[in-house]
Amino acid sequence: MADFTIEKLYRELSPELQKLEEERLNLLKKINKLKLGLITTALILSAGAAYGKIYWLIAVIVVAGIITYAFSYRRLIKPYRDEYKTKIFTVMVATLGTGLSYDQYGKIDEALIRKSGLFPEFDTVKSEDVIKGDLDQYSFTQAEISLYYDKPDKRPESGGAYRWLFRGLFFAGQTKETFPADLWILAKDRPLGNELKEITSNLHEVPVNGHKDFTKNFKVYSRDVEAATRMLQENDLNKIMIIKDEAIDDEVYMDFSFIGNQVFIAISSAKDLFEPPIRDSITDFEIFKSNFKYLANTTGLMHHLSLAKTV
């Protein structure tokens, strides 16, 4: 997407961005008042607890303050966040193609996530910012998702009933071609609980030769090593690295799977995606440009992938 196109979109949305900037500044004032009120209350109560030598109560007050702030913060930012999604982000999505639809509170089909084979077993799925559509020769669905699994030990003192497994962007695309073998391209660096062994226990590692950058970052697995090896052309490995460089930064990881005629991509992220800035100005063109390019890069991921066409 050329810069001048982004600049044109930015100019068209500038009146709405200016209104949102006023809301953002008012929101910051409310957040600062909330912080000041909670800190003052916590200090007064903690002083009383210390005077009475009820030291355990200080910890309770601090925890209660943190929980209150978290819930209050989310309640405060929701109107601003919803307006951004309705008036700005929806327009960004529409700009990428007439065949796209966007649902802020949409649900992604859980069966797609399981079919990808990119995650260990999970019990709970939360999703938002669902984008669906048809681009060129493929259809796709993408969403921001969070995956959790039930803990065997659900006692409160063990940290609650659920454990976080994955948070980030999930992409499922469907092509007109069928892959000759199911294939997984998995990042080497992964968080605890989502190790390679949890995903690849029934798969065989596929050797990749002559591409140091690729093998430094990824391992390849399949049930049919010979067919999978034929799929992995040098050009395709280069494209995988281009996608990695365009779509993610050093603090996250990226996985791929190719199953039947479907492509699945998971991009981990510790932050909320596609959200309006709170601390920085929403009228900042560089922030607008960065957010739009990330959206364009993720929705256009399959433009780069040609594994089904090269075998």
C-alpha positions as a Markdown table, in Angstrom:
| # | Residue | x | y | z |
|---|---|---|---|---|
| 1 | Met | 0.0 | 0.0 | 0.0 |
| 2 | Ala | 1.6 | 3.2 | -1.2 |
| 3 | Asp | 2.2 | 6.0 | 1.3 |
| 4 | Phe | 0.2 | 8.5 | -0.6 |
| 5 | Thr | -2.9 | 6.2 | -0.3 |
| 6 | Ile | -2.4 | 6.1 | 3.5 |
| 7 | Glu | -2.0 | 9.9 | 3.5 |
| 8 | Lys | -5.2 | 10.3 | 1.6 |
| 9 | Leu | -7.1 | 8.0 | 4.0 |
| 10 | Tyr | -5.6 | 9.9 | 6.9 |
| 11 | Arg | -6.8 | 13.2 | 5.5 |
| 12 | Glu | -10.3 | 11.8 | 5.0 |
| 13 | Leu | -10.5 | 10.6 | 8.5 |
| 14 | Ser | -8.8 | 13.6 | 10.1 |
| 15 | Pro | -12.1 | 15.2 | 11.3 |
| 16 | Glu | -13.1 | 12.0 | 13.2 |
| 17 | Leu | -9.5 | 11.6 | 14.5 |
| 18 | Gln | -9.7 | 15.2 | 15.9 |
| 19 | Lys | -12.9 | 14.4 | 17.7 |
| 20 | Leu | -11.4 | 11.2 | 19.1 |
| 21 | Glu | -8.3 | 13.1 | 20.2 |
| 22 | Glu | -10.5 | 15.4 | 22.4 |
| 23 | Glu | -12.1 | 12.3 | 23.8 |
| 24 | Arg | -8.7 | 10.7 | 24.4 |
| 25 | Leu | -7.5 | 13.8 | 26.4 |
| 26 | Asn | -10.6 | 13.8 | 28.5 |
| 27 | Leu | -10.2 | 10.1 | 29.1 |
| 28 | Leu | -6.6 | 10.7 | 30.3 |
| 29 | Lys | -7.9 | 13.2 | 32.8 |
| 30 | Lys | -10.4 | 10.6 | 34.1 |
| 31 | Ile | -7.7 | 7.9 | 34.3 |
| 32 | Asn | -5.4 | 10.2 | 36.2 |
| 33 | Lys | -8.2 | 11.1 | 38.7 |
| 34 | Leu | -8.9 | 7.4 | 39.1 |
| 35 | Lys | -5.3 | 6.7 | 39.9 |
| 36 | Leu | -5.0 | 9.6 | 42.4 |
| 37 | Gly | -8.2 | 8.6 | 44.1 |
| 38 | Leu | -7.2 | 4.9 | 44.5 |
| 39 | Ile | -3.7 | 5.8 | 45.6 |
| 40 | Thr | -4.9 | 8.3 | 48.2 |
| 41 | Thr | -7.5 | 5.8 | 49.5 |
| 42 | Ala | -4.9 | 3.0 | 49.6 |
| 43 | Leu | -2.4 | 5.1 | 51.6 |
| 44 | Ile | -5.0 | 6.2 | 54.1 |
| 45 | Leu | -6.3 | 2.7 | 54.7 |
| 46 | Ser | -2.7 | 1.2 | 54.7 |
| 47 | Ala | -1.7 | 3.8 | 57.3 |
| 48 | Gly | -4.6 | 2.8 | 59.5 |
| 49 | Ala | -3.7 | -0.9 | 59.1 |
| 50 | Ala | -0.1 | -0.2 | 60.0 |
| 51 | Tyr | -1.1 | 1.8 | 63.0 |
| 52 | Gly | -3.2 | -1.1 | 64.2 |
| 53 | Lys | -0.3 | -3.5 | 63.3 |
| 54 | Ile | -2.6 | -5.4 | 60.9 |
| 55 | Tyr | 0.1 | -5.8 | 58.3 |
| 56 | Trp | -1.7 | -8.5 | 56.3 |
| 57 | Leu | -4.4 | -6.0 | 55.6 |
| 58 | Ile | -2.0 | -3.8 | 53.7 |
| 59 | Ala | -1.5 | -6.5 | 51.1 |
| 60 | Val | -5.2 | -6.9 | 50.8 |
| 61 | Ile | -5.7 | -3.2 | 50.3 |
| 62 | Val | -3.0 | -3.1 | 47.6 |
| 63 | Val | -4.5 | -6.1 | 45.7 |
| 64 | Ala | -8.0 | -4.7 | 46.0 |
| 65 | Gly | -6.7 | -1.3 | 44.6 |
| 66 | Ile | -5.1 | -3.0 | 41.6 |
| 67 | Ile | -8.2 | -5.0 | 40.8 |
| 68 | Thr | -10.4 | -2.0 | 41.1 |
| 69 | Tyr | -8.1 | 0.0 | 38.9 |
| 70 | Ala | -8.1 | -2.7 | 36.2 |
| 71 | Phe | -11.9 | -3.0 | 36.1 |
| 72 | Ser | -12.4 | 0.8 | 36.2 |
| 73 | Tyr | -9.8 | 1.4 | 33.5 |
| 74 | Arg | -11.5 | -1.0 | 31.1 |
| 75 | Arg | -14.9 | 0.6 | 31.8 |
| 76 | Leu | -13.5 | 4.1 | 31.2 |
| 77 | Ile | -11.8 | 3.3 | 27.9 |
| 78 | Lys | -14.6 | 1.3 | 26.3 |
| 79 | Pro | -16.6 | 4.2 | 24.8 |
| 80 | Tyr | -13.4 | 5.7 | 23.3 |
| 81 | Arg | -12.3 | 2.2 | 22.0 |
| 82 | Asp | -15.7 | 1.4 | 20.5 |
| 83 | Glu | -15.9 | 4.8 | 18.7 |
| 84 | Tyr | -12.5 | 4.2 | 17.2 |
| 85 | Lys | -13.4 | 0.8 | 16.0 |
| 86 | Thr | -16.7 | 2.1 | 14.5 |
| 87 | Lys | -15.4 | 5.3 | 12.9 |
| 88 | Ile | -11.8 | 4.6 | 12.1 |
| 89 | Phe | -10.9 | 0.9 | 12.1 |
| 90 | Thr | -14.0 | -0.2 | 10.1 |
| 91 | Val | -13.0 | 2.3 | 7.4 |
| 92 | Met | -9.5 | 1.0 | 7.4 |
| 93 | Val | -10.7 | -2.5 | 6.8 |
| 94 | Ala | -13.1 | -1.4 | 4.0 |
| 95 | Thr | -10.2 | 0.4 | 2.3 |
| 96 | Leu | -8.4 | -3.0 | 1.8 |
| 97 | Gly | -11.1 | -4.5 | -0.3 |
| 98 | Thr | -14.8 | -4.5 | -1.0 |
| 99 | Gly | -15.2 | -8.2 | -0.1 |
| 100 | Leu | -14.1 | -7.7 | 3.5 |
| 101 | Ser | -16.4 | -7.7 | 6.6 |
| 102 | Tyr | -15.5 | -6.7 | 10.1 |
| 103 | Asp | -17.1 | -7.5 | 13.5 |
| 104 | Gln | -15.5 | -6.0 | 16.6 |
| 105 | Tyr | -17.1 | -8.5 | 18.9 |
| 106 | Gly | -17.3 | -11.4 | 16.5 |
| 107 | Lys | -16.6 | -15.1 | 17.3 |
| 108 | Ile | -14.2 | -17.2 | 15.3 |
| 109 | Asp | -15.0 | -20.8 | 14.6 |
| 110 | Glu | -13.2 | -22.8 | 17.3 |
| 111 | Ala | -13.0 | -25.8 | 14.9 |
| 112 | Leu | -10.7 | -23.7 | 12.7 |
| 113 | Ile | -8.3 | -23.1 | 15.5 |
| 114 | Arg | -8.2 | -26.8 | 16.5 |
| 115 | Lys | -7.8 | -27.9 | 12.8 |
| 116 | Ser | -4.7 | -25.7 | 12.5 |
| 117 | Gly | -2.7 | -28.0 | 14.8 |
| 118 | Leu | -0.7 | -24.9 | 16.0 |
| 119 | Phe | -1.7 | -25.1 | 19.7 |
| 120 | Pro | -1.7 | -27.7 | 22.4 |
| 121 | Glu | -5.1 | -28.7 | 23.8 |
| 122 | Phe | -7.1 | -25.7 | 25.1 |
| 123 | Asp | -10.5 | -25.3 | 26.8 |
| 124 | Thr | -11.5 | -21.7 | 26.4 |
| 125 | Val | -11.4 | -19.3 | 23.4 |
| 126 | Lys | -12.0 | -15.6 | 23.5 |
| 127 | Ser | -12.0 | -13.6 | 20.2 |
| 128 | Glu | -12.6 | -10.2 | 18.9 |
| 129 | Asp | -11.9 | -8.0 | 15.8 |
| 130 | Val | -12.9 | -10.7 | 13.4 |
| 131 | Ile | -12.2 | -9.9 | 9.7 |
| 132 | Lys | -13.6 | -12.1 | 6.9 |
| 133 | Gly | -13.5 | -11.8 | 3.2 |
| 134 | Asp | -12.2 | -12.8 | -0.3 |
| 135 | Leu | -9.0 | -11.4 | -1.8 |
| 136 | Asp | -7.8 | -12.5 | -5.2 |
| 137 | Gln | -7.8 | -16.3 | -5.3 |
| 138 | Tyr | -8.4 | -17.1 | -1.6 |
| 139 | Ser | -10.9 | -16.5 | 1.2 |
| 140 | Phe | -9.8 | -15.9 | 4.8 |
| 141 | Thr | -10.8 | -15.3 | 8.4 |
| 142 | Gln | -8.7 | -13.6 | 10.9 |
| 143 | Ala | -9.2 | -12.6 | 14.5 |
| 144 | Glu | -7.5 | -11.6 | 17.7 |
| 145 | Ile | -7.8 | -14.6 | 20.0 |
| 146 | Ser | -6.9 | -15.7 | 23.5 |
| 147 | Leu | -6.6 | -19.4 | 24.4 |
| 148 | Tyr | -6.8 | -20.8 | 27.9 |
| 149 | Tyr | -6.8 | -24.3 | 29.4 |
| 150 | Asp | -8.3 | -25.6 | 32.6 |
| 151 | Lys | -5.9 | -26.3 | 35.4 |
| 152 | Pro | -6.1 | -29.8 | 37.0 |
| 153 | Asp | -5.8 | -28.0 | 40.4 |
| 154 | Lys | -8.4 | -25.2 | 40.5 |
| 155 | Arg | -7.8 | -24.1 | 44.0 |
| 156 | Pro | -7.6 | -20.3 | 44.4 |
| 157 | Glu | -4.1 | -20.5 | 46.0 |
| 158 | Ser | -2.8 | -22.3 | 42.9 |
| 159 | Gly | -3.5 | -19.2 | 40.8 |
| 160 | Gly | -7.1 | -19.7 | 39.6 |
| 161 | Ala | -8.9 | -22.2 | 37.4 |
| 162 | Tyr | -7.4 | -21.2 | 34.0 |
| 163 | Arg | -4.0 | -20.8 | 32.6 |
| 164 | Trp | -3.2 | -18.6 | 29.6 |
| 165 | Leu | -1.9 | -20.5 | 26.5 |
| 166 | Phe | -1.8 | -18.0 | 23.6 |
| 167 | Arg | -2.7 | -14.5 | 22.8 |
| 168 | Gly | -2.4 | -12.9 | 19.4 |
| 169 | Leu | -3.6 | -12.9 | 15.8 |
| 170 | Phe | -5.0 | -16.1 | 14.2 |
| 171 | Phe | -5.4 | -16.3 | 10.4 |
| 172 | Ala | -7.2 | -19.1 | 8.4 |
| 173 | Gly | -7.1 | -18.9 | 4.6 |
| 174 | Gln | -8.5 | -21.2 | 2.0 |
| 175 | Thr | -6.9 | -21.6 | -1.4 |
| 176 | Lys | -8.1 | -23.3 | -4.6 |
| 177 | Glu | -5.2 | -25.6 | -4.5 |
| 178 | Thr | -4.6 | -28.6 | -2.3 |
| 179 | Phe | -1.3 | -29.2 | -0.6 |
| 180 | Pro | 0.4 | -32.5 | -1.3 |
| 181 | Ala | 1.2 | -33.0 | 2.4 |
| 182 | Asp | 0.2 | -31.4 | 5.6 |
| 183 | Leu | 3.0 | -29.1 | 6.8 |
| 184 | Trp | 3.9 | -27.2 | 10.0 |
| 185 | Ile | 6.4 | -24.4 | 10.1 |
| 186 | Leu | 6.9 | -23.6 | 13.8 |
| 187 | Ala | 9.0 | -20.9 | 15.6 |
| 188 | Lys | 11.8 | -22.3 | 17.7 |
| 189 | Asp | 11.5 | -19.7 | 20.5 |
| 190 | Arg | 8.3 | -20.3 | 22.4 |
| 191 | Pro | 6.8 | -19.6 | 25.8 |
| 192 | Leu | 6.4 | -22.3 | 28.5 |
| 193 | Gly | 3.3 | -24.3 | 28.0 |
| 194 | Asn | 3.4 | -24.0 | 24.2 |
| 195 | Glu | 6.6 | -25.9 | 23.5 |
| 196 | Leu | 7.2 | -27.7 | 20.2 |
| 197 | Lys | 6.9 | -31.1 | 21.9 |
| 198 | Glu | 3.3 | -30.3 | 22.8 |
| 199 | Ile | 2.4 | -29.8 | 19.1 |
| 200 | Thr | 4.7 | -32.2 | 17.2 |
| 201 | Ser | 4.4 | -35.5 | 19.2 |
| 202 | Asn | 2.8 | -37.2 | 16.2 |
| 203 | Leu | 4.9 | -35.5 | 13.5 |
| 204 | His | 8.3 | -36.0 | 11.9 |
| 205 | Glu | 10.9 | -33.2 | 11.5 |
| 206 | Val | 11.6 | -32.2 | 8.0 |
| 207 | Pro | 15.2 | -31.3 | 7.2 |
| 208 | Val | 15.8 | -27.9 | 5.7 |
| 209 | Asn | 19.2 | -27.3 | 4.1 |
| 210 | Gly | 20.9 | -24.2 | 2.8 |
| 211 | His | 18.9 | -21.4 | 4.4 |
| 212 | Lys | 20.5 | -20.3 | 7.7 |
| 213 | Asp | 18.1 | -17.5 | 8.4 |
| 214 | Phe | 15.1 | -19.8 | 8.1 |
| 215 | Thr | 16.6 | -22.6 | 10.2 |
| 216 | Lys | 17.7 | -20.2 | 12.9 |
| 217 | Asn | 14.0 | -19.2 | 13.4 |
| 218 | Phe | 11.9 | -22.1 | 12.4 |
| 219 | Lys | 11.6 | -25.9 | 12.4 |
| 220 | Val | 9.5 | -27.8 | 9.9 |
| 221 | Tyr | 7.3 | -30.9 | 10.6 |
| 222 | Ser | 5.0 | -33.2 | 8.6 |
| 223 | Arg | 3.7 | -36.7 | 8.5 |
| 224 | Asp | 5.1 | -37.1 | 5.0 |
| 225 | Val | 8.7 | -35.9 | 5.0 |
| 226 | Glu | 9.3 | -36.7 | 1.3 |
| 227 | Ala | 6.3 | -34.7 | 0.0 |
| 228 | Ala | 6.9 | -31.9 | 2.5 |
| 229 | Thr | 10.6 | -31.6 | 1.3 |
| 230 | Arg | 9.4 | -31.1 | -2.2 |
| 231 | Met | 7.0 | -28.3 | -1.1 |
| 232 | Leu | 9.8 | -26.3 | 0.5 |
| 233 | Gln | 11.3 | -24.3 | -2.3 |
| 234 | Glu | 14.0 | -21.7 | -1.7 |
| 235 | Asn | 11.7 | -18.9 | -2.9 |
| 236 | Asp | 9.0 | -20.0 | -0.4 |
| 237 | Leu | 11.4 | -20.0 | 2.5 |
| 238 | Asn | 12.5 | -16.5 | 1.6 |
| 239 | Lys | 8.8 | -15.4 | 1.5 |
| 240 | Ile | 8.2 | -16.9 | 5.0 |
| 241 | Met | 11.1 | -14.8 | 6.3 |
| 242 | Ile | 9.6 | -11.7 | 4.5 |
| 243 | Ile | 6.3 | -12.3 | 6.2 |
| 244 | Lys | 8.0 | -12.7 | 9.6 |
| 245 | Asp | 9.9 | -9.4 | 9.2 |
| 246 | Glu | 6.8 | -7.5 | 8.0 |
| 247 | Ala | 4.2 | -8.9 | 10.5 |
| 248 | Ile | 6.0 | -9.3 | 13.8 |
| 249 | Asp | 8.7 | -7.9 | 16.0 |
| 250 | Asp | 11.4 | -9.5 | 18.1 |
| 251 | Glu | 9.2 | -10.0 | 21.1 |
| 252 | Val | 6.7 | -12.4 | 19.5 |
| 253 | Tyr | 6.7 | -15.6 | 17.5 |
| 254 | Met | 4.9 | -16.8 | 14.4 |
| 255 | Asp | 3.7 | -20.3 | 13.3 |
| 256 | Phe | 2.3 | -21.7 | 10.0 |
| 257 | Ser | 0.4 | -24.8 | 9.0 |
| 258 | Phe | -0.7 | -26.0 | 5.6 |
| 259 | Ile | -3.5 | -28.6 | 5.8 |
| 260 | Gly | -5.5 | -29.7 | 2.8 |
| 261 | Asn | -6.3 | -26.5 | 1.0 |
| 262 | Gln | -6.1 | -24.3 | 4.1 |
| 263 | Val | -3.3 | -22.1 | 5.4 |
| 264 | Phe | -3.2 | -21.2 | 9.1 |
| 265 | Ile | -1.0 | -18.6 | 10.7 |
| 266 | Ala | -0.7 | -17.7 | 14.4 |
| 267 | Ile | 1.2 | -14.5 | 15.5 |
| 268 | Ser | 1.7 | -14.2 | 19.2 |
| 269 | Ser | 1.4 | -10.7 | 20.8 |
| 270 | Ala | 1.5 | -9.5 | 24.4 |
| 271 | Lys | -0.4 | -6.4 | 23.6 |
| 272 | Asp | -3.9 | -5.6 | 22.3 |
| 273 | Leu | -3.9 | -5.4 | 18.5 |
| 274 | Phe | -5.8 | -2.9 | 16.4 |
| 275 | Glu | -6.5 | -0.6 | 19.4 |
| 276 | Pro | -6.4 | 3.2 | 19.6 |
| 277 | Pro | -3.5 | 4.8 | 21.5 |
| 278 | Ile | -4.3 | 6.0 | 25.0 |
| 279 | Arg | -1.0 | 7.7 | 26.0 |
| 280 | Asp | 0.0 | 8.9 | 22.5 |
| 281 | Ser | -2.0 | 11.2 | 20.2 |
| 282 | Ile | -4.5 | 9.4 | 18.0 |
| 283 | Thr | -3.9 | 12.2 | 15.3 |
| 284 | Asp | -0.2 | 11.2 | 15.0 |
| 285 | Phe | 0.2 | 10.2 | 11.4 |
| 286 | Glu | 3.1 | 7.8 | 12.1 |
| 287 | Ile | 0.9 | 5.9 | 14.5 |
| 288 | Phe | -2.0 | 5.9 | 12.0 |
| 289 | Lys | 0.4 | 4.7 | 9.3 |
| 290 | Ser | 1.9 | 2.0 | 11.4 |
| 291 | Asn | -1.5 | 0.6 | 12.5 |
| 292 | Phe | -2.8 | 0.6 | 8.9 |
| 293 | Lys | 0.3 | -1.1 | 7.5 |
| 294 | Tyr | 0.1 | -3.8 | 10.1 |
| 295 | Leu | -3.6 | -4.4 | 9.2 |
| 296 | Ala | -2.7 | -4.5 | 5.5 |
| 297 | Asn | 0.2 | -6.8 | 6.1 |
| 298 | Thr | -1.8 | -9.3 | 8.1 |
| 299 | Thr | -4.9 | -9.4 | 5.8 |
| 300 | Gly | -2.6 | -9.8 | 2.9 |
| 301 | Leu | -0.4 | -12.6 | 4.3 |
| 302 | Met | -1.4 | -15.1 | 1.7 |
| 303 | His | -0.3 | -12.9 | -1.2 |
| 304 | His | 3.2 | -14.0 | -0.3 |
| 305 | Leu | 2.5 | -17.8 | 0.1 |
| 306 | Ser | 2.7 | -20.0 | -3.0 |
| 307 | Leu | 3.5 | -23.4 | -1.6 |
| 308 | Ala | 0.4 | -24.9 | -3.3 |
| 309 | Lys | 1.3 | -23.4 | -6.6 |
| 310 | Thr | 4.9 | -24.6 | -6.7 |
| 311 | Val | 4.4 | -28.3 | -6.4 |
